[in-house]
Amino acid sequence: MTPAFTMFALIIAIFSGFLGALLGLGGGVILVPLLVFLLDIPIHYAAGASIIAVVATSSAATSVYVKNEITNTKLGMFLELATTLGALSGASLMSVAGESVLQTLFGASLLYASITMWTQMRNTNKSWTSMPNDWLADKLDLGGDYWDEASGEQVSYGVHHSLPTFLISYIAGIVSGLLGIGGGGIKVPAMNVVSSIPMKVSVATSNFMIGVTASASALVYLRHGYCDFFITAPVVLGTLIGSYLGARSTRHIQGLFLKQLFVVVLLILGLRMIVSGAGLF
């Protein structure tokens, strides 16, 4: 690997880590397509570097979110039960899946997330819709509150449709393990749209969960030899820097703008991955 390659990988990782922490994606959703398209890295190795970097990203971003008391740790631990099982299932399928299949699945998961959130946002023109706890969330005390610095108000919220979100988290885990991403592209819309949780809390809780999910998948990637040191090292360093900066920026940004940015980023990357997977570009 040349010094220029290493520098480009570092820059891509900083950018991906920043957006990943800002949007609760873990960076992998943005990082993998950029490594594949800009540096021509095979998707299995891009996913391997990404899944290691996602662990670092989650650790850096979570420390900031927890300090700011935005993360819902009870909800995160509840949903992580499903996500970790899904991640192990997905990672075990990764080695037998072809590159075009992975790219198409990757793109489809991004389109799903962007369309789901765009539809909800168009109907309400808000970053979330307030709902009370359902019976399970009430029993587990999953609701919460936080101080929103951007709007200058205390926000209280409940967790609605907790069981459907639990099942979606399992699917997010499969996608995470299969594609080398944190699964935030599915978990954030599930929490925000299905369970009616504020966007900032969905982002922060997703970052909290992502590290555990990625750690389970990373062991499988390492066993199959898909973690190349010369790709992984600059990617991990870049995502650490970017994720710390992204997490610090979130508290000053309105939730609706965060959601709009989320939709645009996922839509562009999703279409690009599907086109590539179909061999059209």
N, C-alpha and C positions, 0 to 999 in steps of 0.2 A: 504494500500500500504506500502511495506517495504522500509527501507532506501536504500537497494540495488536497488530496482525497480526505486526509484526516481533518484539515481545516474546514472543508465543506461539510463533512459529517458533524463537526462540532457546532457550526453555525445552524445547520438544519435542526440539530437536537435542542439548541437553546430556544429557537423559535417554536418548535413543537412542544417543548416543556412548558414554555410560557403560556401558550394557548391551552395546553392540556390541563394545567393547574387552574387557569382562569375559568375553564368550562367544565371541569370535573371529569375529563376524559382520560387522564393519566398520560397523555402525550402520544400513546401508541397509535391511536386512530389517525393522527396527523403524521407521525414519524414514519410509519411503515410505507405509506404511499410515496412520501417524498424520497425515502431511501431507494425505493424500487425505481421510481421514474427519473430522479435527478442523478443518482449515482449508479444506476443499473445493477443493484444488488439483488440476487435471487430472493424471492419473498420469504422462503424458509429461514434464511440467514438474517434478513431484515427483521422478521418476527422474533427470532432468537435474541438479537441485540435489543429490540424493543421491550421484550418481556423482562429482561434484566434491568433495563433503564426505568421501566414502570415502577419497580419496587423502590428504586431510589427517588423517583418523582413523588410517589405517594408519601414517603417518609418526610421529605422536605416540605411538601404542601400541607400535609396533615398537621404538622407542628404549629404552623401559622393559624390554620383554621380553628384548631382546638384552643389555642391561646385566645382567639377572638370570640370563643364560645358560640360558634355558628354550627359546628358539627353535632349531629344527633347520634351519639355513640351507641345508645340502646337500639335505635333503629338499624344502625350499621351492623351491629353484631347479630341481630335477628336475620337480616337479609343475607349476611355473609355465610350463614349455614348453607343456604341454597347455592350461592355463587361459587363457593369453594368446591362443592361436589361437582358442579357443572364444569369448572375449570379443569379438574382432573379428567373428566370424561372427554372434553374437547381436546386436551393436549395429547391424549392417547390416540386420537384419530388423526392428528396432524401429520405424522410421518407417512401415511398412506394416501394423503390427498394431493392431487396434482396442483401445479402453480396456477393454472387458469381457473380451476375450481375455487381455490382459496381467494383469488382476486375477485371473482364474481360474488362469492359469499360475503367478502369484506364490503364490497360496494353496496350490496343489498342491505346489509345491516346498517350502513350509514344512511342510506335513503329512507329506510324505515324510521330511524330516529328523527331525521330532519322533517319528514312529512308529518309525523305524529305531533311534533311540537309546533310546527307551523299551523296546522289545523286548529289546535287548541288556542294558540295565540291569536289567530284571526278571529275566532269566535268570541274571545273575551277581551282582547287587547290588554291583557295583564300577564305578568310572569307566573301567576298561580291563582287558583280559586279556593277560597277558604272553606274547609269542610271539617266537621267534628270527627273525633276518633270513632272508628268502628268498634265492634265488640272485642275483637282480639287486641287491637291497639290500646283500647281502654284497659284491658286486663293486664297487658304488658307495660302500660304507661309509656307508650311510644311517642306521644305528642311532645311539644316543646315550645320554646320561645327564644328570641335573640334580639339584640339591639342592632337595627339597620342604620349604619352610619350615613349611607348615601341619602336616605329619606328622613333621617332624624326621628325615628319612632321605634317603639318596642313592638315586635311582631310575634303574635301567638298563633299556633297552628295545630291542627289535629292530623292524624294519619288515617286516610280512608282507603278502602279496598286493599287491606294489608296482605291478604292471602293471594290475590292475583299478582300483586307486586312481588311476592315471595317466589311465585312460579316463574315470572319473567326474569327474576334475578338468576334462577337456575339456567335459563336460556342464555343470559348474558355471560354466565360463567363458561358455558360451552363455547360461545363465540370468542371469549377471551383466551381460552386455552388453545383453540384451533387456529386463531389468527395472530396470537402474540400481542394482544392489546389488553387494556385494563377492563374493558366491558362497560366503561362509563357512557359510551354512545347509546347504550340500551338502558342502563340503570338510571341515568339522570332523567330521561323522558318518562320512565316508569314511575319514579318517585314524584316528579313534578306534575305529570298529566294524570296518571292512574290514581296515585295516592294523595294528590292535591297538597303537596309539600312545596313551600317556597323555593324558588330557583336557587337562591344562595345556599340554603340548607341542603338541597339535593346535590349541588356541586361539592360542598364541603364533605358531606357524608359519603359520596361516591369516592372522593379522594381517600378518605379513611379506609374504605373497603378494598380499594384497588390493590394496595400493597400485599394484603393477605391472598387475594385472588391470584395475583401475578406470581407470588412465591410458590404456590402450588404448581402452577404451569411451568415455571422456570426449571424445576427439577427434571421434568420430562424433556425439555429442550436441551438441557445440558447432557442428558443421557444419550440423546440422539446426535450430539456433536454439532448442533446448529448455532452455537455461540462462539463466533470468531472473535478473538481478543482484539484484533486491529480494527474491527468494526465496533465492537461493544464498548471499548474504553472511551473513545471520544463521545460516543452517544450517551453513555452514563454521565460523564462530566457535564456535557451540555444540558441534559435534561435536569440535572440537579440545579444548575444555575438558573435556567429558564423557569422551572417550577416554583422556586423560591420567589422570584420576581412576580410571577403570575398570581400566586396566592396572596402576596402583599397588596396587589392591585385590586383584587376582587371587592374588598370592603368599601372601596370608593366608587364603585360602578353600579348604576341602577340595574335591578333584576331584569327588567324588560329588554334593555339593551344587550345584556348578557345572553338572553335567550335568542334574540335576533341574530347575534353574531354566531351563536351555536348552530342555528339552522343553516345559515349561509355556508359556513365552513364544511359542515357535514354533507350538504347537497353537492357542492363542487367536487369534493373528494370521492363521494359515492359514485357519481356519474363517471368520473375518470377511471375508477377501478373497474367498473362494469364494462366500460368500453375496452379497456385493456384486456380483461379476462375473456371477452368475446373475440379477441384478436382483431379488433377493428382499428387499433392505433398502436 
